[in-house]
Amino acid sequence: MSGESRIQTVLLTVEYSTRSSYYLDWADAFARSPHFAVTCYNLFSGHQRRAARRAVEQAELVVALHACSADTLDFIRPLVTALEARRGRFLMFVANEYNLPWAPLAEKRVMRSGRARDASHERTPDGARRVV
């Protein structure tokens, strides 16, 4: 597939020493896919977080992987204005669909609501995944 027909994709993640393997699997899958031209940003790094803020405004597709919402929203929260100003679609994978004192489920839902959300995946109580 030529580079011109690939979807220009900004992939957002949070990587530090201890992570679940499926976080990495999703990043690898997007990077290997012939359908996406991927630029990945590790929001754990302040430098990459600032670069991502600029990149999301021009991307055709912005994907926030599970790691962006699993334990805290602190790393993706600084991108809210850029996500709302973006031109492309936004897909957010939601992880840890339960309330944590430092990352309440309600706050995760607000993060993906309004203009900052075109589609989101979450796991239902019976374990199935659905698009909301």
N, C-alpha and C positions, 0 to 999 in steps of 0.2 A: 504494500500500500504506500503510495507516495506521501511525503511529508505534508503536501498541500491539502490532502483529503483527510488527514488526521485531525481530531478534535484537539485544539489547544487547551490543555488542562493544567490547572494549578491544583496540586495535591497537598493538603495540609495535614500534618501529623505532629505528634509530640513524642520525641524519642529521648530517652535517658536510660540509665543502666538496667533497670528492671522493667521489662514490658512483656505483655502476652504475645505469643508467637503469631496469633492471627492478625495483630496490628501490622506486623511486617509482611505477612502473606498478602494482604490487600494492597499495600504499596508496591510489592513486587508484581502482582497481577496487573495493575494499571501500567506500570513501567514496561512490562513485556508485551502488552497488548498492541497489535498493529493499528488499532482504532484511535489511540490517544497519543498525542505528543505531550509528554508529562514533564513538568517542572515541579519537584517536590521541595517543600519548605518544612523544616523542623522548627515548630513554634517555641520549643524549649530555648532556642537561641534568640536572644534579642535582636541580633543582626538579621537573622533569617525572618523573624517576625516582621521587622520593618520592611524588608524586601517583599515579603508576601503581601503586605498591606498595599503596596504599589501594584503588584502583579494581578491581584484578584479583580481589580477594576477593568482590566482589558481581556481577561480570559474568557473563552467560550464556555468553559465549564470549570467550576470550583468544587472540589470534593474535600470535605472535612472528614477524615477517617475517625474511627472509634476513639482513638487516643485523645482526640481534641475535646471529648466530652466525658471520658470515663471517670476520672478521679477529681477533676476540677475544670472549670471553664476559664480559669485565669489566663491561659495562654491564647485562647481564641477571642476572648472578650475585646482586646485592643483592636481587632479587625472588624468590629461590628459596623462602623461607619463605612469602611471600604466595601464590606459585603453588601450593604444596602445601596451603595453607589455603583455596583458592578453592572456590566452589560450582559453577561452570560448567565447560565443556569447555576444553581447551587444545590448540591446534594450533601446532606449531613448524615453520617452514620452515628446513631446514638448508642452509647455503651452504658452499662450499669444503670439499667432502667429502674432504679430504686432511689429512695431518698437517702442522701448522705448529709450530715450536718454542714459540710463545707461545699457540697455540690448537690443542692436539692433538685429533684426531678422537675419541679415547676420552672426553675431557672433554665434547665436544659430545653424545656418546651418553648420558653420565651425566646431563647437564642435562635431557635429555628423557625420562629413565627414571623408573620408579617412579610415584608418584602425580602427579608434575609432568608427566606425559605421558598424554594420551588418544589422540592421533594425531600423526604426524609425517610429513613428506614428505622424501625424500632422492633423489638421483640415483644410479642404479646405474652400474657401470662401463661398460655399453653405452650410457649416455646416457638411458635410460628413467627415468621417475619412478615411485616406488612409495610406498605408504603403509605405514609400519612401526609 
